[in-house]
Amino acid sequence: MLDRGSELDAFKREICLVEYALGKGYAVDRRASSRSSVVLTDPGGDKVVVARAPDGHWVFFSVRDDQDNGTIIDFVQRRTGLSLGEIRRELRPWLGRPPSPALPQHPPFWLELTPVSKDRLLVQARLEGMAVATSHQYLERERAIPRDVLAHARFVGQVRSDSNRNAVFPHWEDGAVCGFELKNRGFTGFAANGEKALWLSHAFEADDTLVVTESAIDALSHFAIHRPASARYASIAGSMNRAQPKLLAHEASQLRPNSAVIIATDNDAGGDRLAACIREALLPCPIRVVEDRPVVRDQDWNDVLRGSRPEGFPAVPKT
């Protein structure tokens, strides 16, 4: 028989928190889930993000309350008010249970989650609590981003709005959110406990171009000007860190054969340096690399958009 400490550890490690929650009436939001986390909702409005910690414990964060987090023991206690002894009795029947044969996935995808740190899970939970921005006052009025661009299938969901009405741009690494930028008039920030990787648009099978910009706003501006049908976008959010060259090379490798990468950095000294760094990062990739930078020195693509607000646009250059 397990001693008290070993039993508590077994609860945290061996009982799948996803399946326990499913047994209590929660449902999986598959579209919001990722390789490292599962989003669960219940009919009463509760919403949590569940993951596997590096130590093997199942952990969760509430989308609506940062203080509501922890292991399966915390999950049960916060939702039932049971004492620790009562929680033990509640969870003992779940020890040793195999995955439910009635579930549609075989095996369920959550049994193969990539372990994630508590900090990243908190970032994912905070982002999941933000509204999808299909319109945004700052982006439309201050940055001249057309509303139909924010609502476009290429970008919808990749721009959010937080409780302070900041424009929020999630950063992705290995298919999971690892941080997010915050932008507003006179304000630029980044998620506490988050890590900078790449902001990405949605990718479609027919894409034959990857456009790399310095900022997500530049990416939205470039799209608003050129309106390419088969180009996906990536932003490095300013200067490059050590992880981003590898991430860019990975994104380029996901394109179809005979595709191209377009470097769309600013036309200034910083943009010159970044363009060279991007070229170097893509050297291992058998792919064409071209540049499409603003004509006027010291301009970025949002400067071009705000200065022109054109109605008709040429195609994105491929050579």
N, C-alpha and C positions, 0 to 999 in steps of 0.2 A: 504494500500500500504506500502511496506517495506521502511524504511529509508535507506540511503546509506550504513551505517555500517552493518545493518541487511541483506541487499541484498548481499553484498560481502560475508558475512559469509554463507549465503544460497547457493551461488554459490559453495563455497569450500566444503560444507558439503553434499548438496543434489544432485549435479550433479555428476554422476559417471564418473570419469575421463577416465576410461577404455572405456566406451561406447561412450563418446564424441570423443575419439581418433579413435575408430572404425568407427565412422561416418565421420571422416576426412581421411580415407584411410589406417589407421594402421591395423595391424593384430596381433593376440595373438600368441606368441610362447609358446605353452602349455608345452612343454618338459622343457623349462628353467624356467617356472613359479613354484611357490611353494604355500604352505598354507598361506603365508603372503604377497606374492607379485605376480604381473603379469608383464611379459616382453612383450613389444610391439615393433614392427618394422614397418617401412613404406618403400615404394619402393625407396624413395630417400636416404636411408641409415641411417635415424634417428633410434635410439634405446633407449628406456627408460624403467625404472622399476617403476611400480606404486604400491602404497600400501595405506592402511587406517591408518592414524595416531591415537594415543590414544585419541586425542580430537575430532575424528570423521571426520576430514578433509581428503579429497583425496589428496595425495601428490605424487611427482615423482622425480626421479633423472635420468639425462642423463647418459648413459653408457660411452660416449666419452668426456664429459665436466662436471667436478664437479661443475662449476658455474651455470650450467643449471639445476635448481631444484626449487621446491616450490609447489604451489597449482595450480589449474586449471587456475587461472588468469595468473600466471607466464608462464604456458605452452602455453597459447594462445598468450601472448605478445611476447615471445621469438620466436615463429614460424610465427607470422604475422606482428609484429611491430605496431599493433593497439594501439591507446590511451586507457586509462582506460574507457572513455565514450563509445568508440566503442566496447570495450570488453564487457561492460554491455549489449549493444544492441545485441551482438553476443550470449551471454549466456542466456539471459532472456527466449527465447523459449525453452530452455532445462530444466528449472525449472518445476518440477512436472511430467516429463516424466517417464512412467513406463519402466522397462527393455524391450528391443526389443523382440517381439515375434518371430522374424526371426532368433534369435541366436540359435545355436544347443544345448546349455546347458539350462536345465530348473530345477531350476533357474541357471543362470550363476554362475560358481564357485567363481567369484570375488566378488559377493555380500556376501560371507561368509568368507572373508579373516580375519585372525587373525591380530588385530592391531599391528603395528610395529613402533618402534621409528625411528626418522630421522637418527640416527647414524647407526642403522642396515640396513636401506634402502640404505644408502651410501655405506656400506660394500658390499651389494648385487650387487649394480650397478657397483662398481669397479671390483668385481669378474667376473661379466658378460662380462666385457670388455677385459678379459684376454683370451689368446688362450689356448685351450685344449692341454696338453703336451702328445703326443703319442711318443715323443722322447725328450730327454733333456740332453745336454752336461754334466752338473754337475752330474746329477744322474747316467748317464751311465759311464762316465770316472772316476769320483772321488769316486762314491759310488757303482760301479759295478752292478747297477740295469739293468738287460737285457731289451732291447727295447721292446721285446714282452710282458713283464710284464706291462709296461706303457700303451701299446695298448690293453691289455687284457680286455675283457668285464667286469671283476670284478672291474677294476680300471679306465677305460677310463672316462675322465671328472672329476675325483676326484683329479687329479693332473693338475695344470695349470702352465702357464709361463707368467710372467709380462713383462713390457717394459724393465726392467733391467736384464732380463733373469734369474731371481730368480725362483726356483721351489716353487710353491704355493700350499698349502694344506688347502682346506676350512674346517671350523668347522661347525658342524650342531647341532641344538637344535630344537626339535619339528618339524622336517621336513623342517627347513629353515636355511639358512646360517646366522651365527652370528659373524663370524670372519675368519681369515685365517693366517696360518703360512707362513713365507718366509724363504727359505733355499738356501744358495749358499756357495761357498768356503770361509771359514772364516767368514761367516755371518749367523746370525739367527735373525729373527724379527717377529713381529706380527702386524696385521692390526691396524692402528690408529682407535680409536673408536670401535674396535671390542671386542668380548668377547670369551674367551676360553671355548669350550665345548668338542665335540668329532670329530676327523677326522674319516670318515667312508668310507669303500669300498661300492660298490653296494651290495644289498641283493637280493637273489633269493629264490624262494619258496621252492626249494629242500634243502636248507641249513640246516645242522644239527650241525653246530659248529660256535662258535664265538671266534675268536682269539684276545686277548687284548694285545697290545704292548705299549711300552713307547713312541715311535715316529712313524710317518707315514713311514719314511725310514726303520725302523725296520720291519714294517708290510710288505712293499714291498719286503724286504730281506727274511723274513720268507716264504712268498709265493714263491719267486724265488727258495728257497732251497727245500721246501716240495711239492709245486704244488698241494695243496688240491683242490678237485673238488667241495666240498660242504661246504666250510668255508668262512664266511664273516669276515671282519677285523674292529677293532676299535682301535684308538690310543688316549691316554690321553695327549700327548705332554708334557711329563715331570711330575712334581709333580701334585697331584690331588688337585683340588679346591673343594669348598663346593657343587657345582652343579653336578659334574661328577659322584659321586656314584649313584645318582638317575638315571642319564642318562644311565649308564652302566646296571643297573638293568632293565631299560626299554628295552634296546637292547636285553638283554638276554631273556626277557619275550616274545619277538617276534619270537623266534625260535620254531621249531616244537617240539612236545613231545619227550622225551628221547634224547634230544640234550645235548651238552656239551659246556662249556666255557673253553678255554685253555689260561692260563696265560703265556704270552711269554715275561716277563720283562727281563731286563739285569741280568746277573749273578754277581751282586755286592751288596754292602750294601744298596744302594738306591733301587735296584731292589727287594731285600728282603722285604724292607718296603712297596713298592708299591704292591707287590704280596699279602701281608697281608691285605692291604687296599682294594684291589680288592675282595679278599675272603669275607671280612666283608660286602662290598657293595652288594654282591650276596647272602648273607644269606637269605633274604626273597624269593629268587627264588628257586623253586623246580627243580634244575638243577645240573648235575655233573660238578664239577670244578676240573681240573687237571692242571699240570704245564708242560711246554715244554720250558726250558730255556737253554742257551748255556752251554755246558759241562765245558768249561774252565772258571775259575774265572776271573772276570773283563772284560768279553767280552759281547757285545750285538750282535743281529742277523746280523747287517751289518758287524761287525768284522768277523763273521763266513763266511758270503758270500764272502767278499773280500779276506779272507784267503784261501778259498777252490775253489770257482768258479766251483763247481762240475757239471757234465753233467746228472747224474741220481740221483733221490731223493727218499727217503722212504716216505711212507704215514704219514700224521699227526697222532700222537698217540691219541687215544680216551680214554684210561684208564691208 
